[in-house]
Amino acid sequence: MSERVSYDDMEQLYMNQVQLLCNVIDSNILIAELGRATGKTEGVTTPRIIRVADSMPGELMFLVHKTYVALISNVFPNIQASFSRMVSVNGRERPLLEYGVDYVVGETRLPSHFRKPRYPVSYPKHSVVFRNGAHLQLVSSDQPESVAGRNAVHAFIEEMKHNSGEKLRSRLFPSLRGGSAEIRKSPYYAGVTGVSDTARVDLGEDDWFEEYEKKVDRQLVSEIVTVALHLNKQLLRLHELKAQLRETKNPVTMERIRLEQQRLNHIVAIWKPRLADMRRNAIFYARASSFTNLDILGAKFFKTQLDTLDIDEFLTSICAIRHKEVTNKFFAAYDRHRHQFKDSYIYDLIMKLDLKDKFILTAHYLRHYSPMDEIYVGYDPGNFSSLVCAQKKEYGKRLDVIKEFTSFAPVPQDDLAQQFHLFFGADSVNKTVHLYPDRAGNKTREELEQITTDSRKMKERLEQYGFSVVLYNEGQGTIYYWQQYKLLLMLFSEHHDALPRIRIDENECKNLCSAIMVSPVKQQSGKIELDKSSERKEPLKHQAGLTTQLPSALIYLLYGMYADLCRQELSSLPTDLPDNIPV
């Protein structure tokens, strides 16, 4: 009869099937394309960080996201919360990693029991150092030069769909080099761990990581699973024997345990380096929907998601079904590579911050914001209200759209004005705001009165915060969709000398950039319309990046500012559009 063994001195953790696969296979390159609520951070990234750090003591690792702002305000706090998750060891509750004992954040002076990193930590304020000297440096892919001259051994990439694959391949991945001969034996050396949900190319997200799916050697992965499970079985048995040895004083039993331990240690000595070699040469691509966590989430979660998300978003974010780019956009000449900019932030200021500091993003940190210049604002009022903010550059030859605000609060004007003030108020020297609301000339009397009321309320609320607001578009005449369509075509094609170049901040206007890509043109019987059906289908809380609300605010801004510069082109009816639809 086998002796009963206690596992109280082992950490008790739950993992779903996909998390289990990722942790068992544990390949050099691990890419996880997983749906929402599948535990990407807690079940994949965090255990992997711990194993990589343990495998390569004293070495440098990178934690990568598109922007440093996202890293310090969202990504790392989630990872640190995962470090702090309570686990049971020896019947005692303790954090998975204890701060000050197992790791420190943003410290220039390490605790005395910590091993020193192999090289001095270049950015201690932006690094996580583990007790064995391994350290994790935060890196943004929009600032890849921050890794110049650095030799790292592994990269962890969060939200891969938001990162530029081209920048990662050309700037970051070549930095995965260096390390001693002993470190190079690690299965994680020069490897990559990436997690993300499915990229929506139609929203401008980058699906660069999907190429790894074609590089998976399925036979090798299958063999890794076989060997890993076999090795884990031997290690578990060794743990059981160690526990039995503590409980017995019988010399016969002790000798039997010693002989079995000797046999098992021989098996481990043979297979552990072989498994490491197999993992070192392997790529594993995990792709799974949120249904992999059905036992935890329950059926109600999926019903709620289906009821609240549009079908495209449900299929990609929940079911991990890939959705490619649409071609019939209302913003016909819009090119996200050309008309969006990524250099959003003044990193000299941000890099002075400490990971331990509470960070609040304001206009002070925006590279393309000038406190001396006026702010031009497009305003789309309604149950879901939005503001799109821009400034003129290069003496009016360029317009930079630098910030978006949205609200579906009971009194959206109050909420939007407060957001605007918190972001711009303390930094703005020039308090002039040019407000361009909905062109309401064609609305019904009731709609006109409501839009006028909303616009005047917004003007009043902003003025209460000290801004001087100039309100436009009141009482102006009807405009047609074809006029908007044509103006956008002229602006974004950049062939008209009188019109400026439009550039949009893709980090601070991410919902606007996404919504532009899914704002379709509807053509029926010669008519051109902006298809606004998404505004009726989507619940308010999901409208920002998936409907025409924010693009409408941008259209009101651009038409109000620039329609008069090409009055002749917009005054002649196109011959192929006999029944034009007014806005």
N, C-alpha and C positions, 0 to 999 in steps of 0.2 A: 504494500500500500504506500503510495507516494506521500511525502510529508507536505503539510500545508505551509505555504510561504506567504509572508506578508509583503505587500508592495507599498507600504506606507512611506518608505523613504524615496519613492519615485514621484515625479511630478505627474499629477492627474490632469490630462488635457483631452478635450474633445476636438475631433477634426471630421469634416465631411469627406466624401470620397475623393473629390478633386484635390483638396488640401493634403489628404493622405498620399495620393499619387505623387504630388509635387515633392513632398518630403521624403518619400521612399526612393524615387528616381534621382532627385537631387543632382541633376546634371550640371555641367559647367555653364551652359547657357540654358536658362529656364525662362520661358515666356509664357505668361498666364493671361489669356484673353477670357475673362470671366464676367458674367452678368452682375447686376447690382446685388448687394447683400449676400455675396458668396464668401465674405471674409478674406478679401485679398490681402489687406494689411496684417490682420491678426493671425491668419492661418498660413500665409505664404511669405510675405516680406519679413516680418519680425523673426520667425524661426530661422529663416535663411540668413539674416544679418548676424544672429547669434552664432550659427554654425560657421559662417565664413570668418567672423572675427576670431573664433576659437581655433580655427584651422590655420590661420596666418597671423600669429601674434606679432605686434609691433608694426604692422603694415597699414598702408593707407587705402581706404575705400571711398568711393564717391556715392552720394545720394543725390539723384538728379531729378529735376522737374523743369518745366518750361521756363518758369520765372522764379527768382529768389523770393519774391513776395509770397507766392503760393507755398514755397517751402517752409518759410518761417511762420506763416499764419495758419496753415492748414495741414500740410503733409507731415512735417516733423512732430507737431503736437499729437497727431493721431498715432504715430509710431511710439512716441514717448508714453502715451496712454496705454498702448499695448504692452510696453515694458513694465508698466505699473500694475498690470492685471494680476490679481491675486491667484496663487496656486497653492496646493496643499503638499507640503513636504514634511515627512516624519510627523504627520498629524498636526502640523503647525501651518497656519496661513502666512504666506509671505509673498512679496511681489516677484514676478518672473525675473526681473532684474532690479536690484535695490540701488537707488541713487546714492552716490557717495561711497558705496561698497563695490558695486559691479561696474558702474559707469558714472561719468560726470559730463556736464554740458557747458560749453562756453567758459571753461576754466583755464587760466594761464598757468596756475600752479596746481599740479596733480597731487592727490593724496599720497602719503608716504608708502603705502602698500602697493601702489600702481607701478607696473613695469614701464620704463620709458619707451616711447615709440622709436623705431629704428632711425628715423629722421625727425628733426624738430617739427612740431605742428605749425604749419605756415599761417593758418587762420584759426587760432584757438577759440575766438569768439563765435565762430561758425562751425565748430567741430564737436563731435561726440567721441570721447575717449573711453575705451574699455579698460578693465583692470590689467589685462595682459598686454597693453600698449597698442593694440589695434585701434585705429581711429577712423571715424566716418566724417568726411568733409562734405558740406552742402554745396552743390554746384547747380547753377541754372544753365540750361542749354541755350538761352539767349545771350549768355556771357561765357562762351566756351573758352575764351582766352584766359579765364581764371585758372585753368588746369595746365596752362603752358609751362613746360619744364617739370611738371609733376609726374611721378611714377606711382600709379595706383595698381592694385592687384585685382579689384573687382568693382563693378558699377551696378548700383540699384536704381532702376528707372521707374518712377511713379507716373501713372497716367500717361502711358506711352503715346496715346493718340494725340495728346497736346504738344508733344515734342517734335521737332523737325528731324526726321530721319537722316537727312543729308548732313545736318550739323553734327549729329551724334557720330555718324560714320567717319566724317572728315576731321573732326576736332577731338571728340572725347575718346572714342575707342582706341585710337593710336596711343593714348596715354596709359592704357592698361598694359604695363610692361614693368621690367625691373624685378627686384626681389632676389633673394639668395637661392642657391641650388636647393636647399631644403624647402623653401617656400614654393618653389616651382613644382614640387611633388604634390602640392595640394590639388584636389579635384576642382577647386574653385578658382585657381589661378588664371588671371586674364579672362574671367568669365563675366557674364551679364545676367542679372535678374530683373525682369521687366513685368509689370502688372498693369492692366488696363481693362476697361470694358470695351465693347466693340466700337470701332471708329465709325462715325457717320461721315463719309466722304462728302455727302450732300450738304453738310454743315461746315465744310472746310477742315475737318479733322484729318490727320495724317495716318494712313494705314500701313506705314513703312514696315512695321513689325510682322505683318502677315507673311512676308517673304521667308521667315524662319520656319514656317509650317512645312514648306516644301523641302527643307534641309534635314528633316528628322529622319534618322536611321531607325526604323521601327524594330528591326531585328536586334539591334544593339540595345534599344530601350527595353525590349522584352527580356533580354538576358540580364540587364541591370536589375530589373524587378526580381527575377529568380534568385540572383546572387544576393541582393540586398535583404530579401526576406530570409534566406538561408542564414546569412551572417547575423541578422537581428535575432533569429531564433537561438543561435549559439550564445550571443551576448546576454540574452534574457536568462538562459540556463545558467550562465556563469554568475549572474546576479542572484539567482535562486540558491545556487550552491554556496555563495558567500554568506547569504542569510542563514542557511542551514548550519554552516560552520560555526557561526556565532552562538547557535543554540545547543550545540552538542559537545560533550566531553568524552564520548565513546571513541577510543583510539581506532577501532575497526572502521567505524563510520567516517572518522576524520581521514583515514587513509584512502577509503573509497572515494571520498569527495576530492582529495588531492589528485588522485589518478584521473578522475573525470575532468577536473579543472585543467590538468596537463594536456589531456586530449583536446579539449575545447580550445585552449589557448593556441595549440598547434594549428587547428582549423582556422581560427581567427587570423593568425600570423600569415597563413597562406592566402586567404581570400581578401583580407582588408586592403592590401596594396593593389591586388588585381581589380577590386571594385573601384578603388580610387582612380586607377588608370582608365577603366571603362567610362566612368563619369567624366573624367577630364576631356574625353574626346566625344562627348555626347551632347546633343541638343534635344530638349524636350519642349514641346509646344502643347500647352493645356488650353483647350477651348471648351467652355461649358456655359450653360445658361443658369439663371438663378434657381431653376428647378432642382439643381443639385443640393440645395439647402432646404428642400421642401419640408423635411421633418422638423426643422427648427422654425422656419418662417410660417408654415401653415398655409392652407389653401386660401384663407381670407386675404393674405398679403397679395397673392397673385390676382385675385378678383378686384381688389382695390386698385392695383396698378393698371389692370386692363380698363377699369372704369375711368381712371383719371388721366392716363397717358393716351396720346394719339397712337394709332396702330403702328406707324413707322418707329416711333420711339420705343414702344413696347417690344417690338420685334428685335430691335438692336440692343437696348439696354437690359432687357429681361431675358429674351430668348437667344441672344448672341447671334442673330441672323444679320448678315452684312447688307448694308443699304448703300448703293452707289449714287453718284452725283446726278442731279436733275439737269436738264439742258434748257428747258423753257422758262428761263428766269425773267422777271419783270426788269431787273437790273441787267439788261442784256449784255452790255460791254464790261460788266464788273469782273475783275480778275483778282482773286484774293492774294495772289503772289505779288501783284503790282500795286494794288490799292490799299493794302493793309501794311502797317509797320509794327515791328516787334520791339524796337529799342525804346520801351515805354518809360523806364525808370532811371533815376540818377543813382547809380550804384555806389558812387563815392559816399553818398549820404547813408544809404542802406547798409553798406558794409561796416559802418561805424557802430551799428547796433549789435547788441549781444543777444544770443539765442534765449537768454533768460529774461530779456526785456519784453514788455507787452508792446506789440507793434500795431499801430493804427495808421492805415494808409490815407494820406491826404494829398491834395494837389502839390504840396511842397516837394514830393518825391517824383513828380512827373517831369520827364525830360522835355516834353513838347508843350508844357504849360508856361505861359509868361504872365506873372502877376500884374504887369503893367498894361496888358492888352485887354480889350473888351471881350466878353463871352457871347457867342451867338448860340441860341437855344431853339431847337425844334420841339414842339409840345403837342402830343396827341392825348387829348383829354378823354375821359370816359370811366367806366367801371375799372378797367385796367388802364392806368395812365403812365405815360413815359416822357422822359426828357432826353434829348440828344444834344450834347454840348460841343462847341467847336470854337477855334480861334483862327484868325487870318495870319498867314505867314508870308514871308518874302514879298512884302508890300502888296499883299492881296493876290499874288500869283499862285498861292497854295492855301488850301483850307484843311486844317488838321482837326478831325473829330476825335476828341480826347477822353470823353466820359459819357456814360449812359446812366440813367436812373429810372427805376420802375417802381410802381406801387399799385396795390389793389386794396389799400386800406379804406375804411369807411369814409374818411375825408382825405382823398389822395393828394390834394393840394398842400395840406399841412405836412404830410409825410415827405412828399417830394421836395418841398421847400426846405425842410429840416435836413434832408440828405444833402441837398445842394449846399446849404450853409456849412454843414460839418465838413464837407470835402473842400470847398473853395474859400469859405468865409475868412478863416484866420490868415490865409496866404495872399488873398487878392488885395492889390493896391488900387487898381482900377475896378470900381464897383458897378460899371455899366453893363447891363444885360439886355441884349436884343432878343425879344421873345416872339417866335413865329408859331402860332397855333394853327389848327385846322383851318384851311380855306373854306369858309362856310357859306359862300355866296349861293350855292345851289341847294342848301338844306331847307327842310320844312321850318316853319316859324318856331315850332317847339324846339327842334334840334338847334336852330340858330340861337335861340335864347339860352339854351343850356350851355352850348359851346362858348358863347360870349360870357356867360356867368362864370364858367370854369376858368376861362382865360383871365378874366379880371381878378378872380380869386387868387390865381397863381401869381399874378403881378403884385397883388396886395400882400400876399404872404412873403414873397421875396423881398419886397420893400421893407417889411417889418424887421428883416434881418440886416438891413442897411444897404441893400443893393438898389441901384437906380435902374428901373426897368422901362424899356421902350417897347410898347405892344404894337404888333403889326397885324395886317390881314383883316381887320374889322371892316365889315361891309363891302369887301371886295367881291368882284364878280365870279361867275362860274368858271371853273377850269375843268379840263377833260383829261381822262386817263391817257389819251394819246399824246397830250401835251407834256404830261409828266414823263411818260415813257421816252419821248423824243429828247427832252432835256437831260434825262439820266444817260441816254445814249451819247449825247454830245459831251456831257461832262466826263464820263468814264472812258470814252474813246480818245479823249484829249487831242482832238483835231481842230478845236475852235480857239483861236488866239485870245478872244475876249473872256474866255471862261478859265477858272483856276483848275489846278490839279487837286483832286480830293484824295486825302489819305486818312485811314481810320486806324485807331489804336486797337489792335486785336486782343490785347490783354484787358484793357479797361472797357472795351465795347464788345466783349466776346458774344453776348447775346445778339447784338445788332449784326455782327459779322455772320453768325450762324443763321439768323432769320433772313438775311438778304439772300442766302443760298437756297432757301426754301420759300421764297416769295414768287410764286409762279405767275406768268402772264396767261390770261385766258382769252382766246380768240374764237369768236363765234359770229358767223355771218358778217365778217368784215369788221367786227368790233374788237377793240382792245380794252381789256380790263385788268386790274390787279385783283387776282383771286384772293378774296379775304375770307374764304370759307373756314380757314383754320381758326379764325377768331371766334367762330361759333362752336367749333368742335372741341377746342382745348379748354380745360378748366383754367381759371384765372392764374393759379399759382404756377402753371407750366407755359404761360403764353410768351414769356420774355424772349426765349430763343427759338421758338417753334411757330410763331405766327407773324403776321404782317404789322403788328403794333409798332415796334421800334423802327422798322423801315418806313412806316408812314410818317413818324415824327421826323426822320431824316429827309423825306421827300418834302414835307412842309418847310423845313429849314432851307433846303437847296432851292426850291421853287421860289420861296420868298426872297432869297438873296440874289438869285441870278436870272430869273425869268426875263426881267427887263433888259438884260444884256443881249438877249437874242430874241427880241420881240417879233421880228419879221419871220423867223423860222417857226415860231410857235403860234403865229396868227393865221397862217394859211392852212386850210383844212387839207389833209392828205387825200388824194383822189381814191385811194384804195380802202378808205375807212369811212363809208358814207354815213353810218349810224353810230357816231361816237358817243360814248357814255360819260356823262359828267360825274365828277367825284362827289 
